[in-house]
Amino acid sequence: MVDLKTSVRVRAEGLGITAKSILTFLILLYDSREGSGDFALVAFAVGQLAYSIVMFFTYTISFGWGVLRPKKPSSQGCVFIPPYRSSFLIF
């Protein structure tokens, strides 16, 4: 909880915003040269998608692919904990 890894977040956010801005600008520039004005929503959507992809890969590269895969539980030392039953659900 104490290890916030602020440098990783700053790098990911910076790269994501840069990619989003560049792609949105390029699509809107293309749209202005065509003169139709129909690509504003597409430009926004592609920019958001680029931001998400860059953020995902930046975090994945920083923390590794192992974070995405769940660890196999070991058979030793497993303790069965019954599900919690609250008193207001029991009739």
PDB file of N, CA, C and O in Angstrom, chain B, residues numbered from 101:
ATOM      1  N   MET B 101       0.814  -1.180   0.000  1.00  0.00           N
ATOM      2  CA  MET B 101       0.000   0.000   0.000  1.00  0.00           C
ATOM      3  C   MET B 101       0.866   1.255   0.000  1.00  0.00           C
ATOM      4  O   MET B 101       0.498   2.271  -0.589  1.00  0.00           O
ATOM      5  N   VAL B 102       1.999   1.180   0.653  1.00  0.00           N
ATOM      6  CA  VAL B 102       2.873   2.337   0.728  1.00  0.00           C
ATOM      7  C   VAL B 102       3.596   2.554  -0.597  1.00  0.00           C
ATOM      8  O   VAL B 102       3.909   3.692  -0.949  1.00  0.00           O
ATOM      9  N   ASP B 103       3.863   1.483  -1.333  1.00  0.00           N
ATOM     10  CA  ASP B 103       4.609   1.566  -2.580  1.00  0.00           C
ATOM     11  C   ASP B 103       3.661   1.963  -3.717  1.00  0.00           C
ATOM     12  O   ASP B 103       3.056   1.097  -4.349  1.00  0.00           O
ATOM     13  N   LEU B 104       3.531   3.271  -3.978  1.00  0.00           N
ATOM     14  CA  LEU B 104       2.566   3.768  -4.953  1.00  0.00           C
ATOM     15  C   LEU B 104       3.074   3.753  -6.389  1.00  0.00           C
ATOM     16  O   LEU B 104       2.276   3.814  -7.324  1.00  0.00           O
ATOM     17  N   LYS B 105       4.375   3.674  -6.577  1.00  0.00           N
ATOM     18  CA  LYS B 105       4.996   3.668  -7.905  1.00  0.00           C
ATOM     19  C   LYS B 105       4.512   4.850  -8.746  1.00  0.00           C
ATOM     20  O   LYS B 105       3.986   4.679  -9.846  1.00  0.00           O
ATOM     21  N   THR B 106       4.700   6.031  -8.208  1.00  0.00           N
ATOM     22  CA  THR B 106       4.253   7.256  -8.866  1.00  0.00           C
ATOM     23  C   THR B 106       4.956   7.474 -10.195  1.00  0.00           C
ATOM     24  O   THR B 106       4.348   7.983 -11.136  1.00  0.00           O
ATOM     25  N   SER B 107       6.214   7.101 -10.287  1.00  0.00           N
ATOM     26  CA  SER B 107       6.953   7.307 -11.533  1.00  0.00           C
ATOM     27  C   SER B 107       6.352   6.496 -12.679  1.00  0.00           C
ATOM     28  O   SER B 107       6.319   6.959 -13.819  1.00  0.00           O
ATOM     29  N   VAL B 108       5.878   5.288 -12.376  1.00  0.00           N
ATOM     30  CA  VAL B 108       5.252   4.463 -13.417  1.00  0.00           C
ATOM     31  C   VAL B 108       3.951   5.110 -13.875  1.00  0.00           C
ATOM     32  O   VAL B 108       3.669   5.159 -15.072  1.00  0.00           O
ATOM     33  N   ARG B 109       3.165   5.602 -12.935  1.00  0.00           N
ATOM     34  CA  ARG B 109       1.893   6.225 -13.290  1.00  0.00           C
ATOM     35  C   ARG B 109       2.105   7.509 -14.093  1.00  0.00           C
ATOM     36  O   ARG B 109       1.392   7.752 -15.066  1.00  0.00           O
ATOM     37  N   VAL B 110       3.069   8.322 -13.700  1.00  0.00           N
ATOM     38  CA  VAL B 110       3.339   9.566 -14.425  1.00  0.00           C
ATOM     39  C   VAL B 110       3.782   9.255 -15.849  1.00  0.00           C
ATOM     40  O   VAL B 110       3.341   9.909 -16.794  1.00  0.00           O
ATOM     41  N   ARG B 111       4.651   8.261 -16.006  1.00  0.00           N
ATOM     42  CA  ARG B 111       5.106   7.884 -17.351  1.00  0.00           C
ATOM     43  C   ARG B 111       3.939   7.351 -18.189  1.00  0.00           C
ATOM     44  O   ARG B 111       3.800   7.722 -19.354  1.00  0.00           O
ATOM     45  N   ALA B 112       3.107   6.491 -17.612  1.00  0.00           N
ATOM     46  CA  ALA B 112       1.972   5.925 -18.344  1.00  0.00           C
ATOM     47  C   ALA B 112       0.974   7.004 -18.743  1.00  0.00           C
ATOM     48  O   ALA B 112       0.505   7.027 -19.881  1.00  0.00           O
ATOM     49  N   GLU B 113       0.649   7.895 -17.815  1.00  0.00           N
ATOM     50  CA  GLU B 113      -0.300   8.969 -18.119  1.00  0.00           C
ATOM     51  C   GLU B 113       0.258   9.909 -19.188  1.00  0.00           C
ATOM     52  O   GLU B 113      -0.471  10.323 -20.089  1.00  0.00           O
ATOM     53  N   GLY B 114       1.531  10.243 -19.093  1.00  0.00           N
ATOM     54  CA  GLY B 114       2.142  11.131 -20.072  1.00  0.00           C
ATOM     55  C   GLY B 114       2.148  10.543 -21.469  1.00  0.00           C
ATOM     56  O   GLY B 114       1.812  11.222 -22.439  1.00  0.00           O
ATOM     57  N   LEU B 115       2.533   9.275 -21.567  1.00  0.00           N
ATOM     58  CA  LEU B 115       2.539   8.619 -22.873  1.00  0.00           C
ATOM     59  C   LEU B 115       1.127   8.462 -23.418  1.00  0.00           C
ATOM     60  O   LEU B 115       0.894   8.634 -24.614  1.00  0.00           O
ATOM     61  N   GLY B 116       0.187   8.135 -22.540  1.00  0.00           N
ATOM     62  CA  GLY B 116      -1.203   7.956 -22.972  1.00  0.00           C
ATOM     63  C   GLY B 116      -1.814   9.247 -23.489  1.00  0.00           C
ATOM     64  O   GLY B 116      -2.459   9.255 -24.537  1.00  0.00           O
ATOM     65  N   ILE B 117      -1.616  10.333 -22.765  1.00  0.00           N
ATOM     66  CA  ILE B 117      -2.173  11.623 -23.187  1.00  0.00           C
ATOM     67  C   ILE B 117      -1.516  12.108 -24.470  1.00  0.00           C
ATOM     68  O   ILE B 117      -2.176  12.693 -25.328  1.00  0.00           O
ATOM     69  N   THR B 118      -0.218  11.866 -24.602  1.00  0.00           N
ATOM     70  CA  THR B 118       0.481  12.256 -25.832  1.00  0.00           C
ATOM     71  C   THR B 118      -0.058  11.490 -27.027  1.00  0.00           C
ATOM     72  O   THR B 118      -0.335  12.086 -28.068  1.00  0.00           O
ATOM     73  N   ALA B 119      -0.210  10.175 -26.895  1.00  0.00           N
ATOM     74  CA  ALA B 119      -0.734   9.363 -27.997  1.00  0.00           C
ATOM     75  C   ALA B 119      -2.166   9.772 -28.340  1.00  0.00           C
ATOM     76  O   ALA B 119      -2.521   9.880 -29.513  1.00  0.00           O
ATOM     77  N   LYS B 120      -2.982   9.998 -27.316  1.00  0.00           N
ATOM     78  CA  LYS B 120      -4.371  10.406 -27.535  1.00  0.00           C
ATOM     79  C   LYS B 120      -4.438  11.737 -28.271  1.00  0.00           C
ATOM     80  O   LYS B 120      -5.218  11.892 -29.210  1.00  0.00           O
ATOM     81  N   SER B 121      -3.629  12.687 -27.849  1.00  0.00           N
ATOM     82  CA  SER B 121      -3.655  14.014 -28.461  1.00  0.00           C
ATOM     83  C   SER B 121      -3.193  13.983 -29.910  1.00  0.00           C
ATOM     84  O   SER B 121      -3.798  14.615 -30.776  1.00  0.00           O
ATOM     85  N   ILE B 122      -2.126  13.249 -30.169  1.00  0.00           N
ATOM     86  CA  ILE B 122      -1.588  13.184 -31.528  1.00  0.00           C
ATOM     87  C   ILE B 122      -2.576  12.518 -32.476  1.00  0.00           C
ATOM     88  O   ILE B 122      -2.818  13.026 -33.571  1.00  0.00           O
ATOM     89  N   LEU B 123      -3.146  11.394 -32.073  1.00  0.00           N
ATOM     90  CA  LEU B 123      -4.086  10.704 -32.959  1.00  0.00           C
ATOM     91  C   LEU B 123      -5.358  11.517 -33.178  1.00  0.00           C
ATOM     92  O   LEU B 123      -5.861  11.585 -34.299  1.00  0.00           O
ATOM     93  N   THR B 124      -5.875  12.127 -32.131  1.00  0.00           N
ATOM     94  CA  THR B 124      -7.067  12.961 -32.284  1.00  0.00           C
ATOM     95  C   THR B 124      -6.789  14.130 -33.224  1.00  0.00           C
ATOM     96  O   THR B 124      -7.601  14.439 -34.096  1.00  0.00           O
ATOM     97  N   PHE B 125      -5.650  14.770 -33.045  1.00  0.00           N
ATOM     98  CA  PHE B 125      -5.276  15.892 -33.910  1.00  0.00           C
ATOM     99  C   PHE B 125      -5.144  15.455 -35.366  1.00  0.00           C
ATOM    100  O   PHE B 125      -5.640  16.131 -36.268  1.00  0.00           O
ATOM    101  N   LEU B 126      -4.474  14.321 -35.597  1.00  0.00           N
ATOM    102  CA  LEU B 126      -4.276  13.869 -36.977  1.00  0.00           C
ATOM    103  C   LEU B 126      -5.591  13.528 -37.661  1.00  0.00           C
ATOM    104  O   LEU B 126      -5.774  13.838 -38.838  1.00  0.00           O
ATOM    105  N   ILE B 127      -6.503  12.895 -36.942  1.00  0.00           N
ATOM    106  CA  ILE B 127      -7.796  12.556 -37.540  1.00  0.00           C
ATOM    107  C   ILE B 127      -8.606  13.826 -37.816  1.00  0.00           C
ATOM    108  O   ILE B 127      -9.243  13.941 -38.863  1.00  0.00           O
ATOM    109  N   LEU B 128      -8.583  14.769 -36.886  1.00  0.00           N
ATOM    110  CA  LEU B 128      -9.310  16.023 -37.119  1.00  0.00           C
ATOM    111  C   LEU B 128      -8.671  16.850 -38.231  1.00  0.00           C
ATOM    112  O   LEU B 128      -9.376  17.544 -38.963  1.00  0.00           O
ATOM    113  N   LEU B 129      -7.361  16.788 -38.367  1.00  0.00           N
ATOM    114  CA  LEU B 129      -6.679  17.477 -39.465  1.00  0.00           C
ATOM    115  C   LEU B 129      -7.086  16.876 -40.809  1.00  0.00           C
ATOM    116  O   LEU B 129      -7.367  17.596 -41.767  1.00  0.00           O
ATOM    117  N   TYR B 130      -7.113  15.549 -40.861  1.00  0.00           N
ATOM    118  CA  TYR B 130      -7.570  14.872 -42.081  1.00  0.00           C
ATOM    119  C   TYR B 130      -9.011  15.244 -42.394  1.00  0.00           C
ATOM    120  O   TYR B 130      -9.364  15.478 -43.550  1.00  0.00           O
ATOM    121  N   ASP B 131      -9.838  15.297 -41.361  1.00  0.00           N
ATOM    122  CA  ASP B 131     -11.252  15.617 -41.541  1.00  0.00           C
ATOM    123  C   ASP B 131     -11.432  17.053 -42.031  1.00  0.00           C
ATOM    124  O   ASP B 131     -12.316  17.319 -42.845  1.00  0.00           O
ATOM    125  N   SER B 132     -10.615  17.972 -41.550  1.00  0.00           N
ATOM    126  CA  SER B 132     -10.746  19.360 -41.991  1.00  0.00           C
ATOM    127  C   SER B 132     -10.312  19.534 -43.442  1.00  0.00           C
ATOM    128  O   SER B 132     -10.829  20.398 -44.150  1.00  0.00           O
ATOM    129  N   ARG B 133      -9.380  18.729 -43.873  1.00  0.00           N
ATOM    130  CA  ARG B 133      -8.939  18.819 -45.277  1.00  0.00           C
ATOM    131  C   ARG B 133      -9.964  18.206 -46.224  1.00  0.00           C
ATOM    132  O   ARG B 133     -10.095  18.635 -47.370  1.00  0.00           O
ATOM    133  N   GLU B 134     -10.680  17.211 -45.743  1.00  0.00           N
ATOM    134  CA  GLU B 134     -11.740  16.612 -46.555  1.00  0.00           C
ATOM    135  C   GLU B 134     -12.956  17.521 -46.617  1.00  0.00           C
ATOM    136  O   GLU B 134     -13.693  17.509 -47.603  1.00  0.00           O
ATOM    137  N   GLY B 135     -13.171  18.312 -45.564  1.00  0.00           N
ATOM    138  CA  GLY B 135     -14.259  19.271 -45.552  1.00  0.00           C
ATOM    139  C   GLY B 135     -15.596  18.727 -45.109  1.00  0.00           C
ATOM    140  O   GLY B 135     -16.585  19.461 -45.098  1.00  0.00           O
ATOM    141  N   SER B 136     -15.654  17.449 -44.740  1.00  0.00           N
ATOM    142  CA  SER B 136     -16.951  16.873 -44.389  1.00  0.00           C
ATOM    143  C   SER B 136     -17.341  17.152 -42.942  1.00  0.00           C
ATOM    144  O   SER B 136     -18.511  17.415 -42.664  1.00  0.00           O
ATOM    145  N   GLY B 137     -16.395  17.099 -42.026  1.00  0.00           N
ATOM    146  CA  GLY B 137     -16.695  17.334 -40.616  1.00  0.00           C
ATOM    147  C   GLY B 137     -17.411  16.187 -39.942  1.00  0.00           C
ATOM    148  O   GLY B 137     -18.081  16.389 -38.929  1.00  0.00           O
ATOM    149  N   ASP B 138     -17.284  14.995 -40.476  1.00  0.00           N
ATOM    150  CA  ASP B 138     -17.998  13.839 -39.932  1.00  0.00           C
ATOM    151  C   ASP B 138     -17.164  12.980 -38.983  1.00  0.00           C
ATOM    152  O   ASP B 138     -17.680  12.018 -38.414  1.00  0.00           O
ATOM    153  N   PHE B 139     -15.897  13.308 -38.806  1.00  0.00           N
ATOM    154  CA  PHE B 139     -15.017  12.423 -38.040  1.00  0.00           C
ATOM    155  C   PHE B 139     -14.722  12.883 -36.623  1.00  0.00           C
ATOM    156  O   PHE B 139     -13.789  12.376 -36.000  1.00  0.00           O
ATOM    157  N   ALA B 140     -15.485  13.823 -36.097  1.00  0.00           N
ATOM    158  CA  ALA B 140     -15.210  14.328 -34.748  1.00  0.00           C
ATOM    159  C   ALA B 140     -15.376  13.233 -33.694  1.00  0.00           C
ATOM    160  O   ALA B 140     -14.526  13.076 -32.818  1.00  0.00           O
ATOM    161  N   LEU B 141     -16.461  12.485 -33.780  1.00  0.00           N
ATOM    162  CA  LEU B 141     -16.696  11.410 -32.817  1.00  0.00           C
ATOM    163  C   LEU B 141     -15.692  10.276 -33.001  1.00  0.00           C
ATOM    164  O   LEU B 141     -15.239   9.677 -32.025  1.00  0.00           O
ATOM    165  N   VAL B 142     -15.350   9.987 -34.239  1.00  0.00           N
ATOM    166  CA  VAL B 142     -14.353   8.952 -34.524  1.00  0.00           C
ATOM    167  C   VAL B 142     -12.998   9.363 -33.968  1.00  0.00           C
ATOM    168  O   VAL B 142     -12.276   8.537 -33.410  1.00  0.00           O
ATOM    169  N   ALA B 143     -12.654  10.629 -34.117  1.00  0.00           N
ATOM    170  CA  ALA B 143     -11.379  11.130 -33.593  1.00  0.00           C
ATOM    171  C   ALA B 143     -11.322  10.977 -32.077  1.00  0.00           C
ATOM    172  O   ALA B 143     -10.306  10.556 -31.526  1.00  0.00           O
ATOM    173  N   PHE B 144     -12.416  11.319 -31.412  1.00  0.00           N
ATOM    174  CA  PHE B 144     -12.473  11.167 -29.957  1.00  0.00           C
ATOM    175  C   PHE B 144     -12.334   9.699 -29.554  1.00  0.00           C
ATOM    176  O   PHE B 144     -11.573   9.370 -28.644  1.00  0.00           O
ATOM    177  N   ALA B 145     -13.068   8.822 -30.234  1.00  0.00           N
ATOM    178  CA  ALA B 145     -13.047   7.394 -29.894  1.00  0.00           C
ATOM    179  C   ALA B 145     -11.671   6.780 -30.130  1.00  0.00           C
ATOM    180  O   ALA B 145     -11.195   5.996 -29.309  1.00  0.00           O
ATOM    181  N   VAL B 146     -11.035   7.124 -31.231  1.00  0.00           N
ATOM    182  CA  VAL B 146      -9.703   6.587 -31.527  1.00  0.00           C
ATOM    183  C   VAL B 146      -8.690   7.126 -30.520  1.00  0.00           C
ATOM    184  O   VAL B 146      -7.785   6.405 -30.101  1.00  0.00           O
ATOM    185  N   GLY B 147      -8.838   8.374 -30.136  1.00  0.00           N
ATOM    186  CA  GLY B 147      -7.949   8.944 -29.127  1.00  0.00           C
ATOM    187  C   GLY B 147      -8.090   8.240 -27.784  1.00  0.00           C
ATOM    188  O   GLY B 147      -7.091   7.948 -27.127  1.00  0.00           O
ATOM    189  N   GLN B 148      -9.320   7.969 -27.376  1.00  0.00           N
ATOM    190  CA  GLN B 148      -9.551   7.255 -26.113  1.00  0.00           C
ATOM    191  C   GLN B 148      -9.002   5.827 -26.170  1.00  0.00           C
ATOM    192  O   GLN B 148      -8.425   5.336 -25.201  1.00  0.00           O
ATOM    193  N   LEU B 149      -9.189   5.173 -27.309  1.00  0.00           N
ATOM    194  CA  LEU B 149      -8.667   3.818 -27.478  1.00  0.00           C
ATOM    195  C   LEU B 149      -7.143   3.817 -27.424  1.00  0.00           C
ATOM    196  O   LEU B 149      -6.545   2.938 -26.804  1.00  0.00           O
ATOM    197  N   ALA B 150      -6.518   4.787 -28.064  1.00  0.00           N
ATOM    198  CA  ALA B 150      -5.054   4.888 -28.024  1.00  0.00           C
ATOM    199  C   ALA B 150      -4.574   5.117 -26.600  1.00  0.00           C
ATOM    200  O   ALA B 150      -3.584   4.520 -26.177  1.00  0.00           O
ATOM    201  N   TYR B 151      -5.264   5.973 -25.859  1.00  0.00           N
ATOM    202  CA  TYR B 151      -4.909   6.226 -24.458  1.00  0.00           C
ATOM    203  C   TYR B 151      -4.973   4.931 -23.643  1.00  0.00           C
ATOM    204  O   TYR B 151      -4.058   4.630 -22.876  1.00  0.00           O
ATOM    205  N   SER B 152      -6.038   4.181 -23.810  1.00  0.00           N
ATOM    206  CA  SER B 152      -6.208   2.933 -23.059  1.00  0.00           C
ATOM    207  C   SER B 152      -5.143   1.904 -23.410  1.00  0.00           C
ATOM    208  O   SER B 152      -4.594   1.245 -22.528  1.00  0.00           O
ATOM    209  N   ILE B 153      -4.856   1.771 -24.680  1.00  0.00           N
ATOM    210  CA  ILE B 153      -3.860   0.783 -25.117  1.00  0.00           C
ATOM    211  C   ILE B 153      -2.474   1.155 -24.595  1.00  0.00           C
ATOM    212  O   ILE B 153      -1.742   0.294 -24.106  1.00  0.00           O
ATOM    213  N   VAL B 154      -2.115   2.425 -24.699  1.00  0.00           N
ATOM    214  CA  VAL B 154      -0.802   2.861 -24.212  1.00  0.00           C
ATOM    215  C   VAL B 154      -0.701   2.674 -22.704  1.00  0.00           C
ATOM    216  O   VAL B 154       0.331   2.223 -22.207  1.00  0.00           O
ATOM    217  N   MET B 155      -1.751   3.010 -21.973  1.00  0.00           N
ATOM    218  CA  MET B 155      -1.746   2.816 -20.516  1.00  0.00           C
ATOM    219  C   MET B 155      -1.583   1.333 -20.175  1.00  0.00           C
ATOM    220  O   MET B 155      -0.786   0.977 -19.308  1.00  0.00           O
ATOM    221  N   PHE B 156      -2.337   0.474 -20.856  1.00  0.00           N
ATOM    222  CA  PHE B 156      -2.270  -0.963 -20.604  1.00  0.00           C
ATOM    223  C   PHE B 156      -0.861  -1.496 -20.832  1.00  0.00           C
ATOM    224  O   PHE B 156      -0.312  -2.188 -19.975  1.00  0.00           O
ATOM    225  N   PHE B 157      -0.278  -1.177 -21.975  1.00  0.00           N
ATOM    226  CA  PHE B 157       1.043  -1.715 -22.278  1.00  0.00           C
ATOM    227  C   PHE B 157       2.142  -1.101 -21.411  1.00  0.00           C
ATOM    228  O   PHE B 157       3.126  -1.772 -21.100  1.00  0.00           O
ATOM    229  N   THR B 158       1.990   0.149 -21.022  1.00  0.00           N
ATOM    230  CA  THR B 158       2.988   0.755 -20.138  1.00  0.00           C
ATOM    231  C   THR B 158       2.983   0.068 -18.774  1.00  0.00           C
ATOM    232  O   THR B 158       4.039  -0.256 -18.233  1.00  0.00           O
ATOM    233  N   TYR B 159       1.795  -0.151 -18.226  1.00  0.00           N
ATOM    234  CA  TYR B 159       1.709  -0.858 -16.942  1.00  0.00           C
ATOM    235  C   TYR B 159       2.161  -2.314 -17.077  1.00  0.00           C
ATOM    236  O   TYR B 159       2.816  -2.845 -16.180  1.00  0.00           O
ATOM    237  N   THR B 160       1.819  -2.950 -18.180  1.00  0.00           N
ATOM    238  CA  THR B 160       2.214  -4.340 -18.385  1.00  0.00           C
ATOM    239  C   THR B 160       3.726  -4.468 -18.505  1.00  0.00           C
ATOM    240  O   THR B 160       4.316  -5.395 -17.950  1.00  0.00           O
ATOM    241  N   ILE B 161       4.347  -3.559 -19.216  1.00  0.00           N
ATOM    242  CA  ILE B 161       5.806  -3.594 -19.340  1.00  0.00           C
ATOM    243  C   ILE B 161       6.458  -3.318 -17.991  1.00  0.00           C
ATOM    244  O   ILE B 161       7.473  -3.932 -17.661  1.00  0.00           O
ATOM    245  N   SER B 162       5.895  -2.410 -17.212  1.00  0.00           N
ATOM    246  CA  SER B 162       6.484  -2.058 -15.916  1.00  0.00           C
ATOM    247  C   SER B 162       6.340  -3.170 -14.880  1.00  0.00           C
ATOM    248  O   SER B 162       7.273  -3.456 -14.130  1.00  0.00           O
ATOM    249  N   PHE B 163       5.163  -3.792 -14.846  1.00  0.00           N
ATOM    250  CA  PHE B 163       4.906  -4.798 -13.812  1.00  0.00           C
ATOM    251  C   PHE B 163       5.045  -6.232 -14.293  1.00  0.00           C
ATOM    252  O   PHE B 163       5.104  -7.148 -13.472  1.00  0.00           O
ATOM    253  N   GLY B 164       5.100  -6.450 -15.598  1.00  0.00           N
ATOM    254  CA  GLY B 164       5.268  -7.792 -16.145  1.00  0.00           C
ATOM    255  C   GLY B 164       3.935  -8.457 -16.432  1.00  0.00           C
ATOM    256  O   GLY B 164       2.888  -8.056 -15.924  1.00  0.00           O
ATOM    257  N   TRP B 165       4.010  -9.493 -17.270  1.00  0.00           N
ATOM    258  CA  TRP B 165       2.807 -10.230 -17.659  1.00  0.00           C
ATOM    259  C   TRP B 165       2.275 -11.089 -16.525  1.00  0.00           C
ATOM    260  O   TRP B 165       1.103 -11.463 -16.537  1.00  0.00           O
ATOM    261  N   GLY B 166       3.105 -11.406 -15.556  1.00  0.00           N
ATOM    262  CA  GLY B 166       2.674 -12.262 -14.450  1.00  0.00           C
ATOM    263  C   GLY B 166       1.561 -11.649 -13.615  1.00  0.00           C
ATOM    264  O   GLY B 166       0.813 -12.370 -12.956  1.00  0.00           O
ATOM    265  N   VAL B 167       1.445 -10.346 -13.636  1.00  0.00           N
ATOM    266  CA  VAL B 167       0.385  -9.676 -12.877  1.00  0.00           C
ATOM    267  C   VAL B 167      -0.981 -10.003 -13.467  1.00  0.00           C
ATOM    268  O   VAL B 167      -1.978 -10.011 -12.747  1.00  0.00           O
ATOM    269  N   LEU B 168      -1.037 -10.272 -14.765  1.00  0.00           N
ATOM    270  CA  LEU B 168      -2.305 -10.539 -15.428  1.00  0.00           C
ATOM    271  C   LEU B 168      -2.793 -11.962 -15.219  1.00  0.00           C
ATOM    272  O   LEU B 168      -3.991 -12.229 -15.307  1.00  0.00           O
ATOM    273  N   ARG B 169      -1.871 -12.876 -14.943  1.00  0.00           N
ATOM    274  CA  ARG B 169      -2.255 -14.275 -14.761  1.00  0.00           C
ATOM    275  C   ARG B 169      -2.435 -14.575 -13.282  1.00  0.00           C
ATOM    276  O   ARG B 169      -1.578 -14.225 -12.471  1.00  0.00           O
ATOM    277  N   PRO B 170      -3.538 -15.217 -12.922  1.00  0.00           N
ATOM    278  CA  PRO B 170      -3.713 -15.561 -11.514  1.00  0.00           C
ATOM    279  C   PRO B 170      -2.732 -16.655 -11.101  1.00  0.00           C
ATOM    280  O   PRO B 170      -2.388 -17.532 -11.895  1.00  0.00           O
ATOM    281  N   LYS B 171      -2.296 -16.589  -9.871  1.00  0.00           N
ATOM    282  CA  LYS B 171      -1.368 -17.593  -9.371  1.00  0.00           C
ATOM    283  C   LYS B 171      -2.147 -18.854  -9.009  1.00  0.00           C
ATOM    284  O   LYS B 171      -3.275 -18.789  -8.522  1.00  0.00           O
ATOM    285  N   LYS B 172      -1.523 -19.991  -9.255  1.00  0.00           N
ATOM    286  CA  LYS B 172      -2.151 -21.258  -8.912  1.00  0.00           C
ATOM    287  C   LYS B 172      -2.078 -21.444  -7.401  1.00  0.00           C
ATOM    288  O   LYS B 172      -1.015 -21.275  -6.803  1.00  0.00           O
ATOM    289  N   PRO B 173      -3.193 -21.787  -6.791  1.00  0.00           N
ATOM    290  CA  PRO B 173      -3.145 -22.000  -5.337  1.00  0.00           C
ATOM    291  C   PRO B 173      -2.372 -23.279  -5.017  1.00  0.00           C
ATOM    292  O   PRO B 173      -2.497 -24.286  -5.713  1.00  0.00           O
ATOM    293  N   SER B 174      -1.591 -23.220  -3.978  1.00  0.00           N
ATOM    294  CA  SER B 174      -0.846 -24.405  -3.574  1.00  0.00           C
ATOM    295  C   SER B 174      -1.747 -25.282  -2.706  1.00  0.00           C
ATOM    296  O   SER B 174      -2.603 -24.784  -1.975  1.00  0.00           O
ATOM    297  N   SER B 175      -1.541 -26.576  -2.799  1.00  0.00           N
ATOM    298  CA  SER B 175      -2.379 -27.500  -2.026  1.00  0.00           C
ATOM    299  C   SER B 175      -1.940 -27.546  -0.558  1.00  0.00           C
ATOM    300  O   SER B 175      -2.706 -27.979   0.303  1.00  0.00           O
ATOM    301  N   GLN B 176      -0.729 -27.107  -0.272  1.00  0.00           N
ATOM    302  CA  GLN B 176      -0.256 -27.113   1.103  1.00  0.00           C
ATOM    303  C   GLN B 176      -0.662 -25.821   1.785  1.00  0.00           C
ATOM    304  O   GLN B 176      -0.513 -24.733   1.228  1.00  0.00           O
ATOM    305  N   GLY B 177      -1.162 -25.953   2.963  1.00  0.00           N
ATOM    306  CA  GLY B 177      -1.495 -24.781   3.750  1.00  0.00           C
ATOM    307  C   GLY B 177      -2.808 -24.130   3.375  1.00  0.00           C
ATOM    308  O   GLY B 177      -3.085 -23.016   3.822  1.00  0.00           O
ATOM    309  N   CYS B 178      -3.634 -24.794   2.561  1.00  0.00           N
ATOM    310  CA  CYS B 178      -4.925 -24.225   2.215  1.00  0.00           C
ATOM    311  C   CYS B 178      -5.895 -24.421   3.372  1.00  0.00           C
ATOM    312  O   CYS B 178      -5.990 -25.508   3.942  1.00  0.00           O
ATOM    313  N   VAL B 179      -6.585 -23.395   3.697  1.00  0.00           N
ATOM    314  CA  VAL B 179      -7.575 -23.449   4.758  1.00  0.00           C
ATOM    315  C   VAL B 179      -8.915 -23.092   4.144  1.00  0.00           C
ATOM    316  O   VAL B 179      -9.053 -22.065   3.479  1.00  0.00           O
ATOM    317  N   PHE B 180      -9.903 -23.953   4.374  1.00  0.00           N
ATOM    318  CA  PHE B 180     -11.234 -23.674   3.844  1.00  0.00           C
ATOM    319  C   PHE B 180     -11.927 -22.680   4.752  1.00  0.00           C
ATOM    320  O   PHE B 180     -12.042 -22.892   5.959  1.00  0.00           O
ATOM    321  N   ILE B 181     -12.388 -21.592   4.155  1.00  0.00           N
ATOM    322  CA  ILE B 181     -13.134 -20.592   4.901  1.00  0.00           C
ATOM    323  C   ILE B 181     -14.556 -20.586   4.356  1.00  0.00           C
ATOM    324  O   ILE B 181     -14.772 -20.265   3.187  1.00  0.00           O
ATOM    325  N   PRO B 182     -15.527 -20.940   5.194  1.00  0.00           N
ATOM    326  CA  PRO B 182     -16.911 -20.984   4.702  1.00  0.00           C
ATOM    327  C   PRO B 182     -17.397 -19.582   4.344  1.00  0.00           C
ATOM    328  O   PRO B 182     -16.920 -18.596   4.905  1.00  0.00           O
ATOM    329  N   PRO B 183     -18.330 -19.495   3.424  1.00  0.00           N
ATOM    330  CA  PRO B 183     -18.833 -18.168   3.040  1.00  0.00           C
ATOM    331  C   PRO B 183     -19.514 -17.470   4.211  1.00  0.00           C
ATOM    332  O   PRO B 183     -20.120 -18.116   5.066  1.00  0.00           O
ATOM    333  N   TYR B 184     -19.411 -16.171   4.238  1.00  0.00           N
ATOM    334  CA  TYR B 184     -19.987 -15.365   5.302  1.00  0.00           C
ATOM    335  C   TYR B 184     -21.498 -15.298   5.133  1.00  0.00           C
ATOM    336  O   TYR B 184     -21.995 -15.041   4.037  1.00  0.00           O
ATOM    337  N   ARG B 185     -22.210 -15.523   6.195  1.00  0.00           N
ATOM    338  CA  ARG B 185     -23.668 -15.437   6.176  1.00  0.00           C
ATOM    339  C   ARG B 185     -24.094 -14.370   7.152  1.00  0.00           C
ATOM    340  O   ARG B 185     -23.851 -14.482   8.354  1.00  0.00           O
ATOM    341  N   SER B 186     -24.718 -13.353   6.648  1.00  0.00           N
ATOM    342  CA  SER B 186     -25.149 -12.295   7.561  1.00  0.00           C
ATOM    343  C   SER B 186     -26.484 -12.675   8.195  1.00  0.00           C
ATOM    344  O   SER B 186     -27.252 -13.444   7.617  1.00  0.00           O
ATOM    345  N   SER B 187     -26.755 -12.144   9.363  1.00  0.00           N
ATOM    346  CA  SER B 187     -27.929 -12.535  10.113  1.00  0.00           C
ATOM    347  C   SER B 187     -29.233 -12.052   9.467  1.00  0.00           C
ATOM    348  O   SER B 187     -30.286 -12.656   9.672  1.00  0.00           O
ATOM    349  N   PHE B 188     -29.168 -10.971   8.691  1.00  0.00           N
ATOM    350  CA  PHE B 188     -30.412 -10.466   8.124  1.00  0.00           C
ATOM    351  C   PHE B 188     -30.855 -11.277   6.905  1.00  0.00           C
ATOM    352  O   PHE B 188     -31.984 -11.108   6.446  1.00  0.00           O
ATOM    353  N   LEU B 189     -30.011 -12.143   6.375  1.00  0.00           N
ATOM    354  CA  LEU B 189     -30.377 -12.985   5.244  1.00  0.00           C
ATOM    355  C   LEU B 189     -30.983 -14.322   5.679  1.00  0.00           C
ATOM    356  O   LEU B 189     -31.606 -15.014   4.874  1.00  0.00           O
ATOM    357  N   ILE B 190     -30.804 -14.671   6.913  1.00  0.00           N
ATOM    358  CA  ILE B 190     -31.323 -15.947   7.420  1.00  0.00           C
ATOM    359  C   ILE B 190     -32.743 -15.729   7.909  1.00  0.00           C
ATOM    360  O   ILE B 190     -32.980 -14.864   8.752  1.00  0.00           O
ATOM    361  N   PHE B 191     -33.679 -16.492   7.399  1.00  0.00           N
ATOM    362  CA  PHE B 191     -35.076 -16.340   7.793  1.00  0.00           C
ATOM    363  C   PHE B 191     -35.477 -17.316   8.840  1.00  0.00           C
ATOM    364  O   PHE B 191     -36.628 -17.313   9.277  1.00  0.00           O
TER     365      PHE B 191
END
